[in-house]
Amino acid sequence: MFKLLSRRGCRSAVSKLFCEKIEVRQAKVYYFYSSVNSVRFASTGGADVGKTATLVENIPEPPPVPDPSTFSEVTEAVQSLAANGEPTFASLGLGGWSPVGLVQNCLEFLHVSLDVPWWGAILIGTICVRVVMFPLVIMSQRNSATMNNNLPEIQLLQLKMTQARQTGNQLESARYAQEMMAFMKEKGLNPLKNLLVPLAQAPLFISFFMGLRGMANCPVESLTTGGMLWFVDLTVPDQYFLLPILTSATMWATIELGVDGGRLDAQNMQMMRYFLRALPLVMIPFTINFPGAILCYWCSSNFISLVQVGFLKIPAVREYFKIPKLMTHNVDSLPIKKKGFVEGAKDSWTNIKISKELSERQRIDELIFTKAGKGPLQKTYKFDPTKLSNVQAKPK
């Protein structure tokens, strides 16, 4: 037992001595490090002390702690700015989930995310919309090409149907109309497919028109410098009237070439064709007051249409999209001759008047027939043949 205690005491004494030596060594190292630093940073003159005092005096006071009540104002101010530092459309009362608001949100996304000027955002948005509409254009071009290849047969039936209608022969007119429907069903034709693209583009055009007008009237401040060339400010009309004239010219070319809906060569569409031809000229007095943003979209859309028709005229492209090859017909051999603007307008107006007179005559006949079946019998003879009467023979 005594040996065990002596061993434990010896071990504790050795451990204590070892720890004391370590502490002494650490103290020596600390003293050496402190002395070296003190020597290293010791001043060599009174100038260093003055500089140090000057630097200490020039240290600014710490900023005050922000008031917690202003945190909400700062948060609202940060949220009202886009990534490029401009006010967001939501803070200006624009955007939303309506068709007009979605157009505005898409244009804001293109302008902010891609860091492009407003004219570039409008152009990119227009290209995206036309790419989405391209399958409808292909469908319309196929139908238009098929109608062109069967134009002589269609015009012959149209001519017979028109002549029967003008003479008041409703039975013949109905028979030729039935033959026309059967022929179109056999060839897979539908005249309404030529109007599919314009009808589909109408809501998109209205949404872009109202969206850009709202942005210009708000106004979005960056739109005042978002243009290019001579139309830098997109919130005001073009002072040189070049954009309205260019828009009307490209619109006329689009209608004349039948870019989106095919050429309106059918007889029952002549009046519509003449109306569409005159539309660009009539619109100039109105478009000169449109903001530059609207005309930038409209003009770029027309240019894309013209590029599109050139692209679809390439034989390899038409073959890839399975568009039938256009057949060339002799104009003199067609049943319906091509007429000028004035002559065609007169014929269309004459057909309208004849159709109106025939419909009025049919309405009067129906009224007379209905009245004869409801009222009392009218006497249309001098004597009643159902009653016996004495007939005296003439003397010889």
C-alpha positions in Angstrom: 0.0 0.0 0.0 2.8 2.4 0.9 4.5 1.7 -2.4 1.4 2.4 -4.3 0.9 5.7 -2.7 4.5 6.6 -3.2 4.2 5.8 -6.9 1.1 8.0 -7.2 2.8 10.9 -5.4 5.8 10.6 -7.6 3.7 10.7 -10.7 1.7 13.7 -9.6 4.9 15.6 -8.7 6.5 14.8 -12.1 3.3 16.0 -13.9 3.2 19.2 -11.8 6.9 19.9 -12.6 6.3 19.2 -16.3 3.3 21.6 -16.5 5.3 24.3 -14.7 8.1 24.1 -17.2 5.6 24.4 -20.1 4.1 27.5 -18.5 7.5 29.0 -18.1 8.4 28.4 -21.8 5.0 29.9 -22.9 5.7 32.9 -20.8 9.2 33.3 -22.3 7.8 33.0 -25.9 5.1 35.6 -25.2 7.6 37.9 -23.7 9.9 37.5 -26.7 7.0 38.1 -29.2 5.8 41.2 -27.2 9.3 42.6 -27.1 9.9 42.1 -30.8 6.6 43.7 -31.7 7.3 46.6 -29.4 10.6 47.1 -30.9 9.2 46.8 -34.4 6.4 49.3 -33.9 8.5 51.6 -31.8 8.3 55.2 -32.9 11.5 56.8 -34.3 10.3 60.3 -33.9 7.6 62.7 -32.7 6.1 63.1 -36.3 4.7 59.5 -36.2 2.9 60.3 -33.0 1.3 63.4 -34.6 0.2 61.5 -37.6 -1.4 58.8 -35.5 -3.3 61.4 -33.5 -4.5 63.1 -36.7 -5.8 59.9 -38.1 -7.6 59.1 -34.9 -9.2 62.5 -34.9 -10.4 62.1 -38.6 -12.3 58.8 -38.0 -15.9 59.7 -38.7 -18.6 59.0 -36.2 -20.6 55.8 -36.7 -23.9 56.3 -38.6 -27.1 56.4 -36.6 -29.2 53.2 -36.4 -32.0 53.3 -38.9 -35.5 53.8 -37.6 -37.4 50.6 -37.9 -40.5 52.5 -39.0 -38.7 53.4 -42.3 -38.0 49.8 -43.2 -41.3 49.4 -45.0 -40.7 52.6 -47.1 -37.3 51.4 -48.1 -38.7 47.9 -49.1 -41.5 49.5 -51.2 -38.9 51.7 -52.9 -36.7 48.8 -53.8 -39.6 46.7 -55.0 -40.8 49.5 -57.2 -37.6 49.4 -59.2 -36.7 46.9 -61.9 -33.2 45.3 -62.3 -32.1 48.1 -64.5 -33.2 50.8 -62.0 -36.4 51.8 -63.9 -39.8 51.8 -62.3 -41.6 48.5 -62.7 -44.8 48.4 -64.7 -46.7 47.3 -61.6 -45.7 50.5 -59.8 -47.0 52.5 -62.8 -50.3 50.8 -63.0 -49.5 48.8 -66.1 -49.3 45.0 -66.7 -51.7 42.5 -65.3 -53.3 39.2 -66.4 -55.5 40.7 -69.2 -54.3 40.2 -72.9 -53.2 43.9 -72.9 -51.4 43.4 -69.5 -49.6 40.2 -70.7 -48.3 42.0 -73.7 -46.9 44.8 -71.5 -45.4 42.3 -69.1 -43.7 40.5 -72.0 -42.3 43.7 -73.4 -41.0 44.8 -70.0 -39.3 41.4 -69.5 -37.6 41.7 -72.9 -36.5 45.2 -72.2 -35.2 44.6 -68.6 -33.8 41.0 -68.9 -32.1 41.3 -72.3 -31.1 44.9 -71.7 -32.2 46.1 -75.1 -33.8 49.4 -76.1 -37.6 49.6 -76.4 -37.5 49.4 -80.2 -35.5 46.2 -80.0 -38.0 44.8 -77.4 -40.9 45.6 -79.6 -39.2 44.0 -82.6 -38.3 40.8 -80.7 -41.8 40.6 -79.4 -43.3 41.0 -82.9 -41.0 38.2 -84.2 -42.0 35.9 -81.4 -45.7 36.4 -82.2 -45.2 35.9 -85.9 -43.3 32.7 -85.3 -46.2 31.4 -83.2 -48.6 32.3 -86.0 -46.4 30.7 -88.7 -48.3 27.3 -88.8 -51.5 29.1 -89.6 -49.8 30.9 -92.4 -48.6 27.5 -93.8 -52.2 26.2 -93.6 -53.5 29.3 -95.4 -50.9 29.0 -98.2 -51.8 25.4 -98.8 -55.4 26.2 -99.2 -54.7 29.3 -101.4 -52.4 27.2 -103.7 -55.1 24.5 -104.1 -57.8 27.1 -104.9 -55.5 28.7 -107.5 -54.9 25.3 -109.2 -58.7 24.7 -109.4 -59.5 28.3 -110.3 -61.2 27.6 -113.8 -63.7 25.1 -112.3 -64.5 27.4 -109.4 -65.0 30.4 -111.6 -67.3 28.5 -113.9 -69.6 27.5 -111.1 -69.5 31.0 -109.6 -70.4 32.5 -113.0 -73.4 30.1 -113.4 -74.5 30.7 -109.9 -74.3 34.5 -110.3 -76.3 34.4 -113.6 -79.0 32.3 -112.0 -79.3 34.6 -109.1 -79.5 37.7 -111.3 -82.3 36.2 -113.3 -84.2 35.3 -110.2 -84.0 31.5 -110.7 -83.5 30.4 -107.1 -83.7 26.7 -108.0 -80.8 26.9 -110.4 -78.8 29.1 -108.0 -79.3 26.6 -105.2 -78.3 23.7 -107.5 -75.0 25.4 -108.6 -74.3 26.3 -105.0 -74.7 22.6 -104.0 -72.3 21.7 -106.9 -69.8 24.2 -105.6 -69.9 22.8 -102.1 -69.5 19.3 -103.4 -66.5 20.3 -105.6 -64.8 22.1 -102.7 -65.4 19.1 -100.4 -63.9 16.8 -103.0 -60.8 19.0 -103.4 -60.5 19.8 -99.7 -61.0 23.5 -100.2 -62.3 26.1 -97.7 -62.4 29.8 -98.6 -62.5 30.7 -94.9 -59.0 29.2 -94.4 -57.7 32.2 -96.3 -59.1 34.5 -93.6 -57.8 32.3 -90.8 -54.5 34.2 -90.3 -56.1 37.8 -90.3 -58.8 36.6 -87.9 -56.2 35.1 -85.6 -54.0 38.2 -85.8 -56.8 40.6 -85.0 -56.9 40.0 -81.1 -53.1 40.1 -81.0 -52.9 43.3 -82.9 -55.6 44.9 -80.7 -53.7 43.8 -77.6 -50.4 45.2 -78.9 -52.1 48.4 -80.0 -53.8 49.0 -76.6 -50.7 47.9 -74.6 -48.3 50.2 -76.4 -50.8 53.1 -76.3 -51.1 52.7 -72.6 -47.3 52.6 -72.2 -47.0 55.8 -74.2 -49.8 57.6 -72.4 -48.6 56.7 -68.9 -45.9 57.5 -69.9 -43.0 55.1 -69.4 -40.1 57.5 -69.0 -37.6 55.2 -70.8 -39.8 55.2 -73.9 -38.9 58.8 -74.5 -35.4 57.7 -75.5 -36.2 54.1 -76.6 -36.4 54.7 -80.3 -33.7 55.0 -83.0 -32.8 57.1 -86.0 -35.3 59.9 -86.5 -38.0 58.5 -84.1 -36.1 58.6 -80.8 -39.2 59.4 -78.6 -41.7 56.6 -78.9 -44.3 58.4 -76.8 -45.1 61.0 -79.4 -46.1 60.9 -83.1 -43.5 61.0 -85.9 -42.9 64.6 -86.7 -41.6 63.8 -90.2 -44.6 61.5 -91.0 -42.3 58.9 -92.3 -43.4 56.1 -90.1 -47.2 56.5 -91.0 -46.3 56.6 -94.7 -44.0 53.6 -94.4 -46.6 51.6 -92.5 -49.3 52.3 -95.1 -47.0 51.4 -98.0 -45.9 48.1 -96.4 -49.6 47.3 -95.5 -50.6 47.9 -99.1 -47.9 45.5 -100.3 -48.9 42.9 -97.8 -52.5 43.0 -98.9 -51.6 43.1 -102.6 -49.3 40.1 -102.4 -51.8 38.1 -100.2 -49.0 37.3 -97.7 -51.1 36.1 -94.8 -54.4 35.0 -96.2 -53.8 34.3 -99.9 -54.9 36.5 -102.8 -58.6 37.5 -102.9 -59.3 36.7 -106.5 -62.6 35.0 -106.0 -65.6 36.9 -107.4 -67.4 37.0 -104.1 -64.4 38.6 -102.5 -63.8 41.3 -105.1 -65.5 44.0 -103.0 -63.5 43.0 -99.9 -60.3 43.2 -102.0 -61.1 46.7 -103.2 -61.9 47.8 -99.7 -58.6 46.4 -98.4 -56.7 48.1 -101.2 -58.1 51.5 -100.3 -57.7 51.0 -96.5 -54.0 52.0 -96.3 -54.6 55.3 -98.0 -57.6 56.1 -95.8 -55.7 55.3 -92.6 -52.9 57.8 -93.1 -54.8 60.8 -91.6 -55.4 58.6 -88.5 -51.9 57.0 -88.2 -50.1 60.3 -88.2 -51.4 60.9 -84.7 -50.4 57.5 -83.3 -47.4 57.2 -80.9 -44.1 56.0 -82.4 -44.3 52.8 -80.3 -47.5 51.7 -82.1 -46.1 52.5 -85.6 -42.8 50.7 -84.7 -44.8 47.5 -84.0 -47.1 47.9 -87.0 -44.3 48.6 -89.5 -42.0 45.8 -88.2 -45.0 43.4 -88.5 -45.5 44.4 -92.1 -41.8 44.0 -92.9 -41.8 40.5 -91.4 -44.8 39.6 -93.5 -43.0 40.7 -96.7 -39.9 38.7 -95.7 -42.2 35.8 -95.0 -43.7 35.8 -98.5 -40.2 35.9 -100.0 -39.2 33.0 -97.9 -42.3 30.9 -98.9 -41.6 31.5 -102.6 -38.4 29.4 -102.4 -39.2 26.0 -104.1 -37.3 24.0 -101.5 -39.3 25.7 -98.7 -42.6 25.0 -100.4 -41.7 21.4 -100.9 -40.6 21.0 -97.3 -43.9 22.5 -96.0 -45.9 20.5 -98.6 -47.4 23.6 -100.3 -48.7 22.7 -103.8 -46.9 24.1 -106.8 -48.8 27.1 -108.3 -50.3 26.5 -111.8 -50.3 29.4 -114.2 -53.6 29.9 -116.0 -54.2 31.8 -119.2 -56.2 34.9 -118.3 -58.1 34.9 -121.6 -59.3 31.3 -121.0 -60.7 31.9 -117.6 -64.6 32.2 -117.3 -64.3 35.4 -115.3 -62.1 38.1 -116.8 -60.0 40.3 -114.6 -61.4 43.8 -114.3 -60.0 47.1 -113.2 -60.8 48.8 -110.0 -63.6 51.1 -111.3 -65.3 48.4 -113.4 -65.0 45.8 -110.7 -66.5 48.2 -108.1 -69.4 48.9 -110.5 -70.1 45.2 -111.1 -70.0 44.5 -107.4 -72.4 47.3 -106.7 -74.7 46.1 -109.4 -74.7 42.6 -108.0 -75.5 43.9 -104.6 -78.5 45.9 -105.9 -79.8 42.9 -107.9 -79.5 40.7 -104.9 -81.3 43.3 -102.7 -84.2 43.6 -105.3 -84.6 39.8 -105.5 -84.6 39.4 -101.7 -87.2 42.3 -101.5 -89.4 40.6 -104.1 -89.2 37.3 -102.3 -90.1 39.0 -99.0 -93.2 40.6 -100.7 -94.3 37.3 -102.2 -94.1 35.6 -98.7 -96.2 38.4 -97.2 -98.9 38.1 -99.9 -98.9 34.3 -99.5 -99.2 34.6 -95.7 -102.0 37.2 -95.9 -104.0 35.1 -98.4 -103.9 32.1 -96.1 -105.2 34.0 -93.0 -107.8 36.6 -94.2 -111.2 36.1 -95.9 -111.4 34.9 -99.4 -111.3 37.8 -101.9 -113.8 37.8 -104.8 -111.9 37.5 -108.0 -114.8 36.5 -110.3 -118.1 38.2 -111.6 -120.4 35.4 -110.5 -120.3 32.5 -108.1 -119.8 29.3 -110.2 -121.1 27.1 -107.3 -124.6 28.5 -107.5 -127.1 27.9 -110.3 -128.3 30.9 -112.3 -130.9 31.3 -115.0 -129.3 31.8 -118.3 -131.5 33.3 -121.0 -130.8 32.4 -124.5 -130.3 35.2 -126.9 -133.0 35.6 -129.5 -132.1 34.8 -133.0 
